[in-house]
Amino acid sequence: MAFPNHTRYLIIGAGIHGLSTAYHLALELKASGKGSGEDILIVDKTAIAAGASGIACGVVRNNYFQPAMRELMAHSVAVWESDPKAYSYHPVGYMQISPESMHADIASIAAQQKAIGYESVFIEGEKDSSNYMKTLFDDWQAQGITSVLHEKRGGYANNTKSMYGLAGKAEAEGVRIMTGVEVKGFKTSNDSSAITAVQTDRGDIACDYVVVAAGPWAKMVWDMLALPKTVDIKGADGNVHRDIPMWVYWSLQEGTLGVDPDIQKTNDGQFPPVVHVDSDAPLYSDVDGSLITDKMWGIYYKPDFNFGGIQGGAAPFRVETDPDQVQVDPYGADSPEFVVGDDFAHMWCSALAHCQKRFAGQIPKYKNEPSGGIGAFTPDSFPVFDVFRENCYFIADSNHGYKMIGVGKLVASEICGSTSALLEPFRYSRYVQGKLHPVSNSPFPWS
Ligand SMILES: Cc1cc2nc3c(=O)[nH]c(=O)nc-3n(C[C@H](O)[C@H](O)[C@H](O)COP(=O)(O)OP(=O)(O)OC[C@H]3O[C@@H](n4cnc5c(N)ncnc54)[C@H](O)[C@@H]3O)c2cc1C
């Protein structure tokens, strides 16, 4: 097929957000009689699922301290549930297991889940929490846990399979996906800041509307659009904090214990919910008994046949390199810099053993292959969904995003003229207006 020189809608990135936006926009255009998927072109510099969406753990949860995030996630969970087969979605549920320092935060999440009709069970108190966990896993032994929030919806999906499922749905609606095409810049109209064409390494493509869904490469495209490198943020104290960098990278720590995934079945032989444990109990090495940390730590894990074992992760770390100098490429497992090391394996496997006896002594089975990857985070670590340069919708999920399959659906309806109340709290103007999201006591930057 010839290289196109024009498209109505050009989407940069074939990850969860680019693909979901394309598919839902195609449906909206068709339903309104204003066009079809044939008006949409996705370009990706590498391949479908070449970015964060292709390496994500794939956890889908509602557990967020911020009401706006929770409502948005409930919407996305409904989209996952709408076609579990195509999306390779496993609705096994999700558990947030926490120490006393997080009790009040989690209690408010549980109350608000009830208010929005999102099914969950909330257990409080050390003894009841332990008993509840033992009804699922008879070897449960984590210390200092005083609440368990068990979300009955959510679970996880298989990263690459779900991207191909979504791409298939988009292509069936007439969307064209071109891989191996890298966006290098934008052309602007003479009399406004609107984009008239996208410059790629294979030639210019004129377009009426652009959607940026570039994941960890968001900063590069942001810079190509000449958007501000820093922002002023009005804090809760009313003071304006000036010149805060717009982007910062965090390195996500994930890996797989190469045991039979069946090992993690529940007492009644079912596949379990995704387990997320935060703890302030001292964490000791499962290898030699030495203290790993006496500070707050957290892990998540699930049995996963795609990864071939028990797959999960621990809290990420902030990349201190100047964001202009961070090497995003080669990405994921190919990165020489941002893959997990022995420290992660030691901590994560020891934490698994801290939680469940079945993992004691299993660290030699940790899969010593490159894993993990970086994400581009916004100044407050929450998404920015907004229109810039008049006709450019920028989707920057601040690394919350594999689970957010529904964002593309909402973005599609905004492109078609409506305004989404669910996306409204994520506008760029919130920084200068001080309309920030509340911050939790979780050790993770994304809870
Ligand atoms: C290790 C890891 C684990 C994670 N686990 C989870 C999880 O369990 N649950 C969860 O909800 N989230 C998780 N996340 C976060 C989630 O993966 C991301 O937020 C989400 O996938 C981002 O989707 P995206 O579509 O914006 O970007 P991506 O999936 O990264 O896709 C962006 C695409 O844009 C393309 N691209 C970039 N620049 C250009 C250009 N100039 N021209 C053309 N194409 C370009 C890239 O090739 C890429 O394919 C995880 C992230 C990481 C790194």
The ligand as an SDF file (V2000), in Angstrom:
LIG
                    3D

 53 58  0  0  0  0  0  0  0  0999 V2000
    7.3940   -2.4840   33.4210 C   0  0  0  0  0  0  0  0  0  0  0  0
    6.0500   -1.8100   33.3790 C   0  0  0  0  0  0  0  0  0  0  0  0
    4.9500   -2.4190   33.9710 C   0  0  0  0  0  0  0  0  0  0  0  0
    3.7030   -1.7990   33.9580 C   0  0  0  0  0  0  0  0  0  0  0  0
    2.6340   -2.4440   34.5230 N   0  0  0  0  0  0  0  0  0  0  0  0
    1.4060   -1.8700   34.4580 C   0  0  0  0  0  0  0  0  0  0  0  0
    0.2740   -2.5510   34.9920 C   0  0  0  0  0  0  0  0  0  0  0  0
    0.3760   -3.6590   35.5010 O   0  0  0  0  0  0  0  0  0  0  0  0
   -0.9330   -1.9470   34.9050 N   0  0  0  0  0  0  0  0  0  0  0  0
   -1.0850   -0.6920   34.3550 C   0  0  0  0  0  0  0  0  0  0  0  0
   -2.1890   -0.2000   34.3300 O   0  0  0  0  0  0  0  0  0  0  0  0
   -0.0310   -0.0400   33.8250 N   0  0  0  0  0  0  0  0  0  0  0  0
    1.2020   -0.5950   33.8640 C   0  0  0  0  0  0  0  0  0  0  0  0
    2.2810    0.0760   33.3480 N   0  0  0  0  0  0  0  0  0  0  0  0
    2.0660    1.3760   32.7030 C   0  0  0  0  0  0  0  0  0  0  0  0
    1.5420    1.2000   31.2920 C   0  0  0  0  0  0  0  0  0  0  0  0
    2.2300    0.1660   30.6600 O   0  0  0  0  0  0  0  0  0  0  0  0
    1.6360    2.4900   30.4800 C   0  0  0  0  0  0  0  0  0  0  0  0
    1.0940    3.5490   31.2140 O   0  0  0  0  0  0  0  0  0  0  0  0
    0.8590    2.3440   29.1690 C   0  0  0  0  0  0  0  0  0  0  0  0
    1.1310    1.1190   28.5420 O   0  0  0  0  0  0  0  0  0  0  0  0
    1.1900    3.4850   28.2160 C   0  0  0  0  0  0  0  0  0  0  0  0
    0.4740    3.2750   27.0300 O   0  0  0  0  0  0  0  0  0  0  0  0
    0.6850    4.2080   25.7820 P   0  0  0  0  0  0  0  0  0  0  0  0
   -0.2520    3.7460   24.7400 O   0  0  0  0  0  0  0  0  0  0  0  0
    0.6030    5.6350   26.2170 O   0  0  0  0  0  0  0  0  0  0  0  0
    2.2200    4.0070   25.3830 O   0  0  0  0  0  0  0  0  0  0  0  0
    3.0340    2.7630   24.8070 P   0  0  0  0  0  0  0  0  0  0  0  0
    2.3990    1.4720   25.0440 O   0  0  0  0  0  0  0  0  0  0  0  0
    4.4260    2.9320   25.2960 O   0  0  0  0  0  0  0  0  0  0  0  0
    3.0100    3.0160   23.2590 O   0  0  0  0  0  0  0  0  0  0  0  0
    3.6430    4.1350   22.6970 C   0  0  0  0  0  0  0  0  0  0  0  0
    4.0220    3.7940   21.2700 C   0  0  0  0  0  0  0  0  0  0  0  0
    4.4160    5.0010   20.6440 O   0  0  0  0  0  0  0  0  0  0  0  0
    5.4400    4.7040   19.7350 C   0  0  0  0  0  0  0  0  0  0  0  0
    6.1710    5.9580   19.4910 N   0  0  0  0  0  0  0  0  0  0  0  0
    6.8340    6.6980   20.3960 C   0  0  0  0  0  0  0  0  0  0  0  0
    7.3750    7.7860   19.8240 N   0  0  0  0  0  0  0  0  0  0  0  0
    7.0390    7.7390   18.5090 C   0  0  0  0  0  0  0  0  0  0  0  0
    7.3160    8.5690   17.3980 C   0  0  0  0  0  0  0  0  0  0  0  0
    8.0480    9.6900   17.4850 N   0  0  0  0  0  0  0  0  0  0  0  0
    6.8040    8.2130   16.1760 N   0  0  0  0  0  0  0  0  0  0  0  0
    6.0630    7.0810   16.0410 C   0  0  0  0  0  0  0  0  0  0  0  0
    5.8020    6.2480   17.0810 N   0  0  0  0  0  0  0  0  0  0  0  0
    6.2660    6.5730   18.2920 C   0  0  0  0  0  0  0  0  0  0  0  0
    6.2750    3.6310   20.4170 C   0  0  0  0  0  0  0  0  0  0  0  0
    6.9940    2.8420   19.4940 O   0  0  0  0  0  0  0  0  0  0  0  0
    5.2100    2.8360   21.1660 C   0  0  0  0  0  0  0  0  0  0  0  0
    4.8240    1.6640   20.4670 O   0  0  0  0  0  0  0  0  0  0  0  0
    3.5530   -0.5260   33.3550 C   0  0  0  0  0  0  0  0  0  0  0  0
    4.6560    0.0980   32.7580 C   0  0  0  0  0  0  0  0  0  0  0  0
    5.8960   -0.5310   32.7590 C   0  0  0  0  0  0  0  0  0  0  0  0
    7.0540    0.1600   32.0940 C   0  0  0  0  0  0  0  0  0  0  0  0
  1  2  1  0
  2  3  1  0
  2 52  2  0
  3  4  2  0
  4  5  1  0
  4 50  1  0
  5  6  2  0
  6  7  1  0
  6 13  1  0
  7  8  2  0
  7  9  1  0
  9 10  1  0
 10 11  2  0
 10 12  1  0
 12 13  2  0
 13 14  1  0
 14 15  1  0
 14 50  1  0
 15 16  1  0
 16 17  1  0
 16 18  1  0
 18 19  1  0
 18 20  1  0
 20 21  1  0
 20 22  1  0
 22 23  1  0
 23 24  1  0
 24 25  2  0
 24 26  1  0
 24 27  1  0
 27 28  1  0
 28 29  2  0
 28 30  1  0
 28 31  1  0
 31 32  1  0
 32 33  1  0
 33 34  1  0
 33 48  1  0
 34 35  1  0
 35 36  1  0
 35 46  1  0
 36 37  1  0
 36 45  1  0
 37 38  2  0
 38 39  1  0
 39 40  1  0
 39 45  2  0
 40 41  1  0
 40 42  2  0
 42 43  1  0
 43 44  2  0
 44 45  1  0
 46 47  1  0
 46 48  1  0
 48 49  1  0
 50 51  2  0
 51 52  1  0
 52 53  1  0
M  END
$$$$
